[in-house]
């Protein structure tokens, strides 16, 4: 009988494991893959993600330090240099393996290559079944990402294509010097590439991470969108493309059962506008383990498990809800919205200050509504275009 079984060894599961191990509760982490393993992802760590870690990332894990961003919308482009770091770029196979090593050093038990097939809540424990064994635990954390099915043990399955997005990623090999010259500490974001989303080019060590993401309901031909984006940016040849689903964050979803918790992508904790999920995977995993450790060590009532939901809501839930509102506004009026962003320097600067660093979508949306009218801006842009003709 374990105190906690964690399903999944990604950032959320590893972060939960580290907290649980340091708290001294008996913990088993089950991971279906053998680490290090390949993980398709842009690999950008935000300042918030880095602030959640209780250790510094070594140079061997960090590939690029980003302080500049280029925003594209069709033929328009603007570039902004930040006085602070915008992101660190990492390869997920290296980063995830490092996080899991940091969890293992606390003494938790980790099983690789053991896929969880089912888990069932009982009155006194949870039964977890794999191909190799059956385990019992007082609590279980489902941290298996967005593609797993175990989350539906906590909430009903719904096939609403507006509630998740699709992401396609390709890693394009290139000489490091060429990459540094083309992207000197800068990342490229291309709006207008995919409906309800964007395209990206991130400069890693020895390769570009190139991808597109968009709302599943509107992304009718994702492979064609990806191929067009690759060609438009000078990437050709036989390139492998991986795909995965991304939950749309900010939607209210059930994240706890009587003894089972969901974290990270399995819980739907993703920024709806830019698709960032690593930060919320890390933090929700930590909060889940803290809550479980509190229940186990102090013999608290099961009803105290609800504190996990309230802490997630307080720390980042409102932020994710506001990101959904911003996503709807920007992608409902893409022509007007992104032309306005590119034409007014203060809009992007304010986004970097309020959202990236101060983490307040709500204040940013309020500022936009107070200072800019989409209808008026659309009329001004149209008039300017006509005069230029």
C-alpha positions as CSV (number, residue, x, y, z in Angstrom):
1,X,0.0,0.0,0.0
2,X,1.6,3.2,-1.2
3,X,0.6,6.6,0.0
4,X,0.7,8.0,-3.6
5,X,0.9,6.5,-7.0
6,X,1.8,8.9,-9.8
7,X,0.9,7.9,-13.4
8,X,3.3,9.6,-15.8
9,X,6.8,10.8,-15.6
10,X,6.6,14.0,-17.5
11,X,7.1,17.5,-15.9
12,X,3.9,17.2,-13.9
13,X,4.5,13.7,-12.6
14,X,8.2,14.3,-11.9
15,X,7.4,17.6,-10.0
16,X,4.8,15.8,-7.9
17,X,7.2,13.0,-7.2
18,X,9.9,15.4,-6.0
19,X,7.5,17.1,-3.6
20,X,6.1,13.7,-2.4
21,X,9.6,12.3,-1.8
22,X,10.8,15.3,0.1
23,X,7.6,15.2,2.2
24,X,8.5,11.6,3.1
25,X,5.4,9.8,1.9
26,X,5.7,6.4,0.2
27,X,5.5,7.1,-3.6
28,X,5.5,5.0,-6.7
29,X,5.8,6.6,-10.1
30,X,4.7,4.5,-13.2
31,X,6.0,5.6,-16.6
32,X,5.1,3.7,-19.8
33,X,8.2,4.8,-21.7
34,X,11.9,4.3,-21.0
35,X,13.6,7.6,-20.3
36,X,15.0,9.6,-21.9
37,X,12.3,9.5,-24.5
38,X,11.3,11.7,-27.5
39,X,8.6,14.3,-26.8
40,X,7.4,16.6,-29.6
41,X,7.2,20.1,-28.2
42,X,8.5,23.6,-28.8
43,X,10.3,23.3,-25.5
44,X,9.9,26.9,-24.3
45,X,10.1,27.5,-20.5
46,X,8.5,30.7,-19.4
47,X,9.7,32.8,-16.5
48,X,6.7,31.4,-14.5
49,X,7.8,27.9,-15.2
50,X,11.3,28.6,-14.1
51,X,10.0,30.2,-10.9
52,X,8.2,27.0,-10.0
53,X,11.4,25.0,-9.8
54,X,13.3,24.8,-6.5
55,X,16.6,24.3,-8.4
56,X,18.5,25.9,-11.2
57,X,18.7,24.3,-14.6
58,X,22.3,23.3,-15.6
59,X,23.8,24.6,-18.8
60,X,23.7,21.1,-20.2
61,X,19.9,21.3,-20.2
62,X,19.5,24.9,-21.6
63,X,19.9,25.3,-25.3
64,X,18.9,29.0,-25.9
65,X,18.2,32.0,-23.7
66,X,15.5,34.1,-25.4
67,X,14.9,37.8,-24.9
68,X,13.5,38.8,-28.2
69,X,10.3,37.9,-30.1
70,X,9.2,38.4,-33.7
71,X,5.5,38.5,-34.4
72,X,4.2,37.9,-38.0
73,X,0.8,38.3,-39.4
74,X,0.8,37.5,-43.1
75,X,3.1,40.0,-44.8
76,X,3.4,42.2,-41.6
77,X,6.1,41.7,-39.0
78,X,7.3,43.4,-35.8
79,X,10.1,42.6,-33.4
80,X,10.5,43.4,-29.7
81,X,13.5,43.1,-27.5
82,X,12.8,42.6,-23.8
83,X,15.0,43.8,-21.0
84,X,14.3,40.5,-19.2
85,X,14.3,36.9,-20.3
86,X,11.3,35.8,-22.2
87,X,12.0,32.1,-22.2
88,X,14.6,29.3,-22.0
89,X,14.5,26.7,-24.8
90,X,15.1,23.1,-24.0
91,X,14.8,19.7,-25.7
92,X,12.0,17.9,-23.9
93,X,13.8,14.5,-23.8
94,X,16.7,16.1,-21.9
95,X,14.6,18.4,-19.7
96,X,12.0,15.8,-18.7
97,X,14.8,13.3,-17.9
98,X,16.5,15.8,-15.7
99,X,13.2,16.6,-13.8
100,X,12.7,12.9,-13.3
101,X,16.2,12.5,-11.9
102,X,15.5,15.3,-9.5
103,X,12.4,13.4,-8.3
104,X,14.3,10.1,-8.0
105,X,17.0,11.7,-5.8
106,X,14.3,12.1,-3.1
107,X,14.0,8.3,-2.8
108,X,10.7,7.7,-4.6
109,X,10.2,4.4,-6.5
110,X,10.1,4.7,-10.3
111,X,9.1,2.0,-12.8
112,X,9.9,2.6,-16.4
113,X,8.2,0.8,-19.3
114,X,5.1,0.0,-17.2
115,X,1.9,1.3,-18.7
116,X,-1.1,1.7,-16.5
117,X,-4.2,0.1,-18.0
118,X,-6.8,1.0,-15.4
119,X,-7.4,2.4,-11.9
120,X,-10.4,2.0,-9.7
121,X,-11.3,4.0,-6.7
122,X,-12.4,1.9,-3.6
123,X,-13.6,3.1,-0.3
124,X,-10.2,2.8,1.4
125,X,-7.7,2.8,-1.5
126,X,-7.2,3.0,-5.3
127,X,-6.4,-0.1,-7.3
128,X,-3.9,0.5,-10.2
129,X,-3.5,-2.2,-12.8
130,X,-0.6,-2.5,-15.3
131,X,0.5,-5.3,-17.6
132,X,3.0,-6.4,-15.0
133,X,1.2,-6.0,-11.7
134,X,-1.6,-4.6,-9.5
135,X,-0.8,-1.9,-7.0
136,X,-2.7,-0.2,-4.2
137,X,-2.4,3.4,-3.0
138,X,-4.3,5.7,-0.7
139,X,-4.2,8.3,-3.5
140,X,-3.4,8.4,-7.3
141,X,-2.3,11.3,-9.4
142,X,-3.0,11.1,-13.1
143,X,-0.3,13.0,-14.8
144,X,-0.1,11.2,-18.1
145,X,-0.6,14.2,-20.4
146,X,-3.4,15.0,-22.8
147,X,-3.5,11.8,-24.8
148,X,-4.3,9.4,-22.0
149,X,-7.7,8.0,-21.1
150,X,-7.4,7.6,-17.4
151,X,-8.6,11.1,-16.8
152,X,-12.0,9.9,-17.7
153,X,-12.1,8.0,-14.5
154,X,-12.6,11.4,-12.9
155,X,-14.8,13.2,-15.4
156,X,-17.0,12.1,-18.3
157,X,-15.5,11.9,-21.8
158,X,-16.8,14.6,-24.2
159,X,-15.8,14.9,-27.8
160,X,-16.1,18.7,-28.2
161,X,-13.6,19.8,-30.8
162,X,-13.8,23.3,-29.5
163,X,-12.3,22.1,-26.2
164,X,-9.0,21.0,-27.6
165,X,-6.4,21.9,-30.2
166,X,-4.1,20.1,-32.5
167,X,-0.3,20.7,-32.6
168,X,2.0,19.5,-35.3
169,X,5.8,19.7,-34.8
170,X,8.8,19.0,-36.9
171,X,12.5,19.1,-35.8
172,X,14.6,20.5,-38.7
173,X,18.3,19.8,-38.4
174,X,20.6,22.8,-39.1
175,X,24.2,23.9,-38.3
176,X,24.4,25.8,-35.0
177,X,26.1,28.8,-36.5
178,X,23.3,29.1,-39.2
179,X,20.7,29.0,-36.5
180,X,22.4,31.6,-34.3
181,X,22.7,34.0,-37.3
182,X,19.1,33.5,-38.3
183,X,17.7,33.6,-34.8
184,X,20.0,35.5,-32.5
185,X,18.2,35.1,-29.2
186,X,14.8,35.4,-30.9
187,X,11.8,33.3,-31.5
188,X,9.3,33.6,-34.4
189,X,5.5,33.5,-33.9
190,X,3.3,33.5,-37.0
191,X,-0.4,34.3,-36.5
192,X,-2.8,33.8,-39.3
193,X,-1.1,30.5,-40.1
194,X,-3.7,28.2,-38.5
195,X,-7.3,28.9,-37.5
196,X,-7.5,29.6,-33.8
197,X,-3.8,29.3,-33.4
198,X,-0.4,30.1,-34.8
199,X,2.9,28.8,-36.2
200,X,6.2,28.9,-34.5
201,X,10.0,28.6,-35.2
202,X,12.2,28.1,-32.2
203,X,16.0,27.9,-32.5
204,X,17.4,24.9,-30.6
205,X,20.9,23.4,-30.5
206,X,21.4,21.8,-33.9
207,X,17.8,22.0,-35.0
208,X,14.7,24.2,-35.4
209,X,11.5,23.3,-33.7
210,X,8.9,24.2,-36.3
211,X,5.2,23.8,-35.7
212,X,1.6,24.9,-36.0
213,X,-1.3,24.7,-33.5
214,X,-4.9,25.5,-33.9
215,X,-8.4,24.7,-32.6
216,X,-9.4,21.2,-33.7
217,X,-12.8,22.4,-34.8
218,X,-11.4,24.8,-37.4
219,X,-8.2,23.0,-38.4
220,X,-9.7,20.9,-41.1
221,X,-6.5,19.9,-43.0
222,X,-3.7,20.1,-40.4
223,X,-1.1,18.2,-42.4
224,X,-1.5,20.6,-45.4
225,X,-1.3,23.7,-43.0
226,X,1.9,22.3,-41.6
227,X,3.4,21.5,-45.0
228,X,2.5,25.0,-46.3
229,X,4.1,26.6,-43.2
230,X,7.3,24.6,-43.6
231,X,7.7,25.6,-47.3
232,X,6.8,29.2,-46.7
233,X,9.7,29.4,-44.2
234,X,12.3,27.7,-46.4
235,X,12.2,24.2,-44.8
236,X,12.1,21.4,-47.3
237,X,13.1,17.7,-47.7
238,X,11.8,14.6,-45.9
239,X,10.9,15.9,-42.5
240,X,9.2,13.9,-39.8
241,X,6.1,15.5,-38.4
242,X,4.6,14.5,-35.0
243,X,1.2,15.5,-33.7
244,X,-0.6,15.7,-30.4
245,X,-3.7,17.2,-28.9
246,X,-3.7,20.1,-26.5
247,X,-6.6,20.8,-24.1
248,X,-8.0,24.4,-24.3
249,X,-7.3,25.9,-20.9
250,X,-9.7,28.0,-18.9
251,X,-12.6,25.6,-19.4
252,X,-14.0,24.4,-16.1
253,X,-13.2,20.7,-15.8
254,X,-13.5,18.3,-12.8
255,X,-10.0,17.5,-11.5
256,X,-10.5,15.3,-8.5
257,X,-12.4,12.2,-7.6
258,X,-12.7,10.7,-4.1
259,X,-9.0,9.6,-4.1
260,X,-7.8,10.4,-7.6
261,X,-6.4,13.7,-8.8
262,X,-5.6,15.1,-12.3
263,X,-2.7,17.5,-13.1
264,X,-1.1,19.1,-16.1
265,X,-2.6,18.5,-19.5
266,X,-4.7,15.7,-18.1
267,X,-6.5,18.4,-16.0
268,X,-6.7,20.8,-18.9
269,X,-4.2,23.3,-17.4
270,X,-3.0,25.1,-20.6
271,X,-2.9,28.7,-21.6
272,X,-5.6,28.9,-24.3
273,X,-4.0,31.8,-26.2
274,X,-0.4,30.7,-26.5
275,X,-0.7,27.0,-25.6
276,X,1.8,27.0,-22.8
277,X,1.4,24.0,-20.6
278,X,4.7,23.1,-19.0
279,X,4.5,25.7,-16.2
280,X,1.0,24.6,-15.2
281,X,2.0,20.9,-15.4
282,X,4.9,21.6,-13.0
283,X,2.9,23.7,-10.5
284,X,-0.2,21.5,-10.5
285,X,1.9,18.4,-9.9
286,X,3.5,20.1,-6.9
287,X,0.2,21.3,-5.5
288,X,-1.4,17.8,-5.9
289,X,1.5,16.2,-4.0
290,X,1.5,18.8,-1.3
291,X,-2.2,18.2,-0.8
292,X,-1.9,14.4,-0.7
293,X,1.1,14.7,1.7
294,X,-1.0,16.9,4.0
295,X,-3.8,14.4,4.1
296,X,-1.5,11.4,4.7
297,X,0.8,13.0,7.3
298,X,-1.9,14.7,9.3
299,X,-4.7,12.1,8.8
300,X,-7.1,14.6,7.5
301,X,-10.5,13.9,6.1
302,X,-10.9,13.0,2.4
303,X,-13.0,16.1,1.9
304,X,-9.8,18.1,2.2
305,X,-8.8,16.9,-1.2
306,X,-10.9,19.7,-2.5
307,X,-8.3,22.1,-1.4
308,X,-6.2,21.0,-4.5
309,X,-8.9,22.5,-6.8
310,X,-9.1,25.7,-4.9
311,X,-5.3,26.2,-4.8
312,X,-5.0,25.6,-8.5
313,X,-7.8,28.1,-9.1
314,X,-6.2,30.7,-6.8
315,X,-2.7,30.3,-8.3
316,X,-3.4,30.1,-12.0
317,X,-7.0,29.2,-12.7
318,X,-8.2,32.8,-13.1
319,X,-5.2,33.4,-15.4
320,X,-6.1,30.5,-17.6
321,X,-9.8,31.6,-17.7
322,X,-8.7,35.1,-18.9
323,X,-6.4,33.5,-21.5
324,X,-9.5,31.8,-23.0
325,X,-11.3,35.2,-23.3
326,X,-8.3,36.7,-25.0
327,X,-8.0,33.8,-27.4
328,X,-11.7,34.2,-28.4
329,X,-11.4,37.9,-29.0
330,X,-8.1,37.7,-31.0
331,X,-9.1,34.8,-33.2
332,X,-12.7,35.9,-33.7
333,X,-11.4,39.1,-35.3
334,X,-8.0,38.0,-36.6
335,X,-7.6,40.5,-39.4
336,X,-8.4,43.5,-37.2
337,X,-6.7,42.1,-34.0
338,X,-3.3,41.2,-35.4
339,X,-3.0,44.2,-37.7
340,X,-3.7,46.3,-34.6
341,X,-1.1,44.5,-32.6
342,X,1.5,45.0,-35.3
343,X,0.7,48.6,-35.9
344,X,0.7,49.7,-32.2
345,X,4.0,49.1,-30.4
346,X,2.4,49.5,-26.9
347,X,0.0,46.6,-27.4
348,X,2.8,44.0,-27.7
349,X,4.9,45.7,-25.0
350,X,2.0,45.7,-22.6
351,X,1.4,42.0,-23.3
352,X,5.0,41.2,-22.4
353,X,4.8,43.3,-19.2
354,X,1.3,42.3,-18.0
355,X,1.0,38.7,-19.2
356,X,4.5,37.2,-19.6
357,X,6.0,38.8,-16.5
358,X,3.2,40.0,-14.3
359,X,0.9,37.1,-15.3
360,X,-2.3,39.0,-15.6
361,X,-4.4,38.3,-18.7
362,X,-7.3,39.9,-17.0
363,X,-5.6,43.3,-16.5
364,X,-4.3,43.1,-20.1
365,X,-7.8,42.4,-21.6
366,X,-9.2,45.2,-19.5
367,X,-6.5,47.6,-20.7
368,X,-7.2,46.6,-24.3
369,X,-10.9,47.2,-24.0
370,X,-10.4,50.6,-22.3
371,X,-7.8,51.8,-24.8
372,X,-8.8,50.2,-28.1
373,X,-12.1,49.5,-29.9
374,X,-11.9,46.7,-32.4
375,X,-14.6,48.3,-34.5
376,X,-12.9,51.7,-34.5
377,X,-9.5,50.2,-35.1
378,X,-10.9,48.2,-38.0
379,X,-12.3,51.4,-39.6
380,X,-9.0,53.2,-39.1
381,X,-7.0,50.4,-40.6
382,X,-9.4,50.2,-43.6
383,X,-9.2,54.0,-44.1
384,X,-5.4,54.0,-43.9
385,X,-5.2,51.1,-46.4
386,X,-7.5,53.0,-48.8
387,X,-5.4,56.2,-48.5
388,X,-2.2,54.3,-49.2
389,X,-3.7,52.9,-52.4
